[in-house]
Amino acid sequence: MVNLGETDLPLGTGVPGVYLSPPGFERVIDLLRSGVAALAADEPFQRLVIPPVISRQTIERAGYVQAFPNLLGTVHGYGGTPSGWARLKPLVEEGGEWYAQQQIGDLVLLPAACYPVYATLADRTLDEPAKVSVEASCFRQEATSEPGRLRSFRMLELVTVATDEDCLKWRAARLEQVEGWFTELGLAVSVEVADDPFFGPGRKVYQAAQRMQELKWELRVPLADGTVQAVASANYHKEHFGETFGITAGGAPAHTSCVAFGLERLAMALINRHGKDSTRWPGDVLAALGGAR
């Protein structure tokens, strides 16, 4: 058998921020899925598996382009004609036909797993909170100099759409729960108020407002020697998505909260803490991952 690597950590592809996952790493990812499912078993989450692309119209409507245009990956396609193909430069030569005739399509690469949930609930009146569990392969055009700073990654989210009171209580409870779970997993976790990497001249104002209102909390753990990164976050979007997509709850625009897990980063943190062979990890850690709580 050809050996593709000596480690259970992701394998490089030659493209910054894009990695392959060997079997041992995928085993940890599967354990994390089981662990999160056990955390969420006390609520009636509907599970959705989200594709890695989303309607460009939806992401524009949601306000992502205004806030994070530098992170968004668009999907383009060749728009030229067969008759013009042979007359122009070779396909792979920059400035040739394939480059020159690229046209933006109706899809973009999904930047976060929860966006399709809000579009699915558009123009609905909720008589009770909507609870959705989602997983997706996401893409962000990130700088990739730090370990775990990926451009292509998997995100698992628990989403609640409800009144402001319901969303705030839910997020607080889940944040405390996830912090306790990370401690059970042997991770040195810190919970810190945070902000999103807004783009443009108003970014400092948006970040300051986000921190002042404590809309975003990150759970940060050691990922590699000298590197500590956020592996999960607990977010409260207020009525932004309710107003944007026409969702109402309690007679007013619905509020939304989500708890998001970066599966690759969390797996890397566990491997860094307990070693590359997950079959030899402490029994209490495996129990917490496997749902035997």
C-alpha positions as CSV (number, residue, x, y, z in Angstrom):
1,M,0.0,0.0,0.0
2,V,1.3,3.5,-0.9
3,N,1.9,5.5,2.2
4,L,0.4,9.0,1.8
5,G,1.8,10.4,5.0
6,E,3.3,9.6,8.4
7,T,0.9,11.7,10.4
8,D,-2.8,12.0,11.1
9,L,-2.6,15.7,10.6
10,P,-3.9,17.2,7.3
11,L,-1.6,16.9,4.3
12,G,-0.6,19.9,2.2
13,T,-1.7,20.3,-1.3
14,G,0.7,22.9,-2.5
15,V,-2.1,25.5,-2.3
16,P,-1.9,27.7,0.9
17,G,-4.8,27.0,3.3
18,V,-6.1,23.9,1.5
19,Y,-5.4,20.4,2.9
20,L,-6.2,16.7,2.5
21,S,-7.5,14.7,5.4
22,P,-5.9,11.2,6.1
23,P,-8.0,8.5,7.8
24,G,-6.8,9.2,11.3
25,F,-7.7,12.9,11.0
26,E,-11.2,12.0,9.7
27,R,-11.7,9.7,12.6
28,V,-11.2,12.7,14.9
29,I,-13.6,14.7,12.8
30,D,-16.2,11.9,13.1
31,L,-15.7,11.8,16.9
32,L,-16.3,15.6,17.0
33,R,-19.5,15.2,15.1
34,S,-20.7,12.6,17.6
35,G,-19.7,14.9,20.5
36,V,-21.6,17.9,19.2
37,A,-24.6,15.7,18.5
38,A,-24.6,14.6,22.1
39,L,-24.4,18.2,23.3
40,A,-27.4,19.0,21.1
41,A,-29.5,16.0,22.0
42,D,-31.6,17.9,24.5
43,E,-33.2,20.1,21.8
44,P,-35.2,19.1,18.6
45,F,-32.7,20.3,16.0
46,Q,-33.5,19.6,12.4
47,R,-30.4,18.5,10.6
48,L,-29.4,20.0,7.3
49,V,-26.4,19.2,5.2
50,I,-25.5,22.3,3.3
51,P,-23.8,22.3,-0.1
52,P,-20.4,24.2,-0.5
53,V,-22.1,26.9,-2.6
54,I,-24.9,29.4,-2.1
55,S,-26.9,31.7,-4.3
56,R,-25.0,34.9,-4.9
57,Q,-28.3,36.7,-4.6
58,T,-28.8,35.3,-1.1
59,I,-25.4,36.2,0.1
60,E,-25.7,39.7,-1.3
61,R,-29.1,40.1,0.4
62,A,-27.6,38.9,3.7
63,G,-25.1,41.8,3.7
64,Y,-22.0,39.6,3.5
65,V,-20.6,41.5,0.4
66,Q,-20.8,44.8,2.2
67,A,-19.1,43.5,5.4
68,F,-16.6,41.0,4.1
69,P,-16.0,41.3,0.3
70,N,-12.3,40.4,0.7
71,L,-13.2,36.9,2.1
72,L,-15.8,35.9,-0.4
73,G,-15.0,33.4,-3.2
74,T,-17.1,33.8,-6.3
75,V,-17.8,31.1,-8.9
76,H,-17.0,32.0,-12.5
77,G,-17.4,30.0,-15.7
78,Y,-16.2,30.1,-19.2
79,G,-18.5,32.2,-21.4
80,G,-16.7,32.1,-24.7
81,T,-17.8,30.4,-27.9
82,P,-16.4,27.3,-29.6
83,S,-15.7,29.3,-32.8
84,G,-13.4,31.7,-31.1
85,W,-11.6,29.0,-29.0
86,A,-8.8,27.9,-31.4
87,R,-7.9,31.4,-32.7
88,L,-6.8,32.7,-29.3
89,K,-4.0,32.0,-26.9
90,P,-3.6,28.6,-25.2
91,L,-6.0,27.9,-22.4
92,V,-3.5,28.0,-19.6
93,E,-1.7,31.1,-20.8
94,E,-2.7,34.1,-18.7
95,G,-4.6,36.5,-20.8
96,G,-5.7,33.6,-23.1
97,E,-9.3,32.7,-24.0
98,W,-10.1,30.8,-20.8
99,Y,-9.0,33.7,-18.7
100,A,-10.5,36.5,-20.8
101,Q,-13.9,34.9,-21.1
102,Q,-14.6,34.2,-17.4
103,Q,-18.0,35.4,-16.3
104,I,-19.4,35.5,-12.7
105,G,-22.2,33.0,-12.1
106,D,-25.2,32.9,-9.9
107,L,-23.3,31.0,-7.1
108,V,-20.6,31.9,-4.6
109,L,-18.6,29.7,-2.3
110,L,-20.3,29.3,1.0
111,P,-18.5,31.5,3.7
112,A,-20.5,30.2,6.7
113,A,-22.8,27.2,7.3
114,C,-25.8,29.1,8.7
115,Y,-26.7,31.5,5.9
116,P,-28.9,29.0,4.0
117,V,-31.0,28.5,7.1
118,Y,-32.2,32.1,7.1
119,A,-33.0,32.0,3.4
120,T,-35.0,28.8,3.9
121,L,-37.1,30.5,6.7
122,A,-37.7,33.7,4.6
123,D,-41.1,35.3,5.0
124,R,-42.3,32.9,7.7
125,T,-43.9,33.7,11.0
126,L,-42.6,31.4,13.8
127,D,-44.9,30.2,16.5
128,E,-42.0,28.5,18.2
129,P,-38.2,28.8,17.9
130,A,-36.6,27.2,14.8
131,K,-33.7,24.9,15.8
132,V,-31.4,23.8,13.0
133,S,-28.1,21.8,13.0
134,V,-26.0,22.4,9.9
135,E,-22.7,21.2,8.5
136,A,-20.9,22.5,5.4
137,S,-17.6,22.9,3.6
138,C,-16.9,26.6,3.7
139,F,-14.4,28.9,2.0
140,R,-12.9,32.2,2.9
141,Q,-10.0,34.0,1.2
142,E,-8.0,34.2,4.4
143,A,-4.4,34.9,5.0
144,T,-2.9,31.5,5.8
145,S,0.3,32.1,7.7
146,E,-0.9,30.7,11.1
147,P,-1.5,27.0,11.8
148,G,-5.2,26.2,11.4
149,R,-5.9,29.4,9.3
150,L,-7.6,27.6,6.4
151,R,-9.3,28.8,3.3
152,S,-11.3,25.6,2.8
153,F,-12.7,24.1,6.0
154,R,-15.7,22.4,7.6
155,M,-18.1,24.2,9.9
156,L,-20.7,22.6,12.1
157,E,-23.3,25.0,13.6
158,L,-26.3,24.9,15.9
159,V,-28.7,27.7,15.0
160,T,-31.7,29.1,16.8
161,V,-34.2,31.6,15.2
162,A,-36.6,33.0,17.8
163,T,-37.3,36.1,19.9
164,D,-34.5,38.2,21.4
165,E,-35.1,36.8,24.9
166,D,-35.0,33.2,23.6
167,C,-31.9,33.7,21.6
168,L,-29.9,35.4,24.3
169,K,-30.8,32.7,26.9
170,W,-30.0,30.0,24.5
171,R,-26.7,31.4,23.5
172,A,-25.6,31.9,27.1
173,A,-26.5,28.3,28.1
174,R,-24.8,26.8,25.0
175,L,-21.6,28.9,25.6
176,E,-21.3,27.6,29.1
177,Q,-22.0,24.1,27.9
178,V,-19.4,24.1,25.2
179,E,-16.8,25.6,27.5
180,G,-17.4,22.8,29.9
181,W,-17.2,20.2,27.1
182,F,-13.8,21.6,25.9
183,T,-12.5,21.3,29.5
184,E,-13.7,17.6,29.5
185,L,-11.7,17.1,26.3
186,G,-8.6,18.3,28.1
187,L,-8.3,21.6,26.2
188,A,-7.1,24.7,28.0
189,V,-10.0,26.9,26.9
190,S,-10.5,30.6,27.3
191,V,-13.7,32.4,26.5
192,E,-13.2,35.9,25.0
193,V,-15.4,38.6,23.6
194,A,-14.5,39.0,19.9
195,D,-15.4,40.8,16.7
196,D,-15.6,39.8,13.0
197,P,-13.0,41.0,10.5
198,F,-15.2,43.7,8.9
199,F,-13.8,45.4,5.7
200,G,-13.7,49.0,4.7
201,P,-13.4,52.4,6.4
202,G,-16.2,51.7,9.0
203,R,-14.7,48.4,10.2
204,K,-13.4,49.8,13.5
205,V,-16.8,51.3,14.4
206,Y,-18.5,48.0,13.6
207,Q,-16.0,46.0,15.6
208,A,-16.2,48.3,18.6
209,A,-20.0,48.1,18.5
210,Q,-19.9,44.3,18.2
211,R,-17.6,44.0,21.2
212,M,-19.5,46.6,23.3
213,Q,-22.7,44.6,22.8
214,E,-21.0,41.3,23.3
215,L,-22.5,39.9,20.2
216,K,-19.7,37.4,19.6
217,W,-17.8,35.2,22.0
218,E,-14.9,32.9,20.9
219,L,-13.6,29.8,22.6
220,R,-9.9,29.8,22.1
221,V,-7.5,26.8,22.7
222,P,-3.9,25.9,21.9
223,L,-3.6,24.6,18.3
224,A,0.2,24.2,18.0
225,D,3.3,25.3,19.8
226,G,2.8,29.0,20.5
227,T,-0.4,29.3,18.6
228,V,-3.8,29.8,20.2
229,Q,-6.9,30.1,18.0
230,A,-10.6,30.2,18.1
231,V,-12.1,26.8,17.5
232,A,-15.7,27.7,18.2
233,S,-17.9,30.8,18.6
234,A,-21.2,31.8,20.1
235,N,-22.9,34.5,18.1
236,Y,-26.0,36.8,18.5
237,H,-27.0,38.6,15.3
238,K,-30.0,40.5,16.9
239,E,-32.7,41.1,14.3
240,H,-30.4,41.5,11.3
241,F,-31.4,38.2,9.5
242,G,-35.0,38.4,10.7
243,E,-35.4,41.8,9.1
244,T,-33.3,40.9,6.0
245,F,-35.3,37.8,5.2
246,G,-38.7,38.7,6.6
247,I,-38.8,36.2,9.4
248,T,-41.0,37.1,12.4
249,A,-41.3,35.7,15.9
250,G,-43.3,37.0,18.8
251,G,-44.9,39.7,16.6
252,A,-41.5,41.3,15.7
253,P,-38.6,40.6,13.4
254,A,-37.0,37.3,14.6
255,H,-33.6,37.3,16.2
256,T,-30.9,34.7,15.5
257,S,-28.1,33.0,17.5
258,C,-25.7,30.3,16.5
259,V,-22.9,28.3,18.0
260,A,-20.3,27.4,15.4
261,F,-17.5,24.8,15.5
262,G,-14.5,24.8,13.2
263,L,-14.0,21.0,12.8
264,E,-10.5,21.0,11.4
265,R,-9.2,23.5,14.0
266,L,-10.8,21.6,16.8
267,A,-9.4,18.3,15.5
268,M,-5.9,19.9,15.3
269,A,-6.2,21.1,18.9
270,L,-7.1,17.7,20.1
271,I,-4.2,16.0,18.2
272,N,-1.9,18.7,19.6
273,R,-3.1,17.9,23.1
274,H,-3.4,14.2,23.1
275,G,-1.2,12.9,20.3
276,K,-1.8,11.8,16.7
277,D,-3.2,8.4,17.5
278,S,-6.7,9.0,18.7
279,T,-7.2,5.3,19.6
280,R,-4.7,5.9,22.5
281,W,-6.4,9.0,23.9
282,P,-7.6,9.0,27.5
283,G,-10.8,7.1,28.0
284,D,-12.7,10.1,29.5
285,V,-11.8,12.2,26.4
286,L,-13.0,9.5,24.1
287,A,-16.2,9.1,26.1
288,A,-16.9,12.9,25.9
289,L,-16.3,12.7,22.1
290,G,-18.4,9.6,21.6
291,G,-21.4,10.8,23.5
292,A,-21.1,8.6,26.6
293,R,-21.7,11.5,29.0
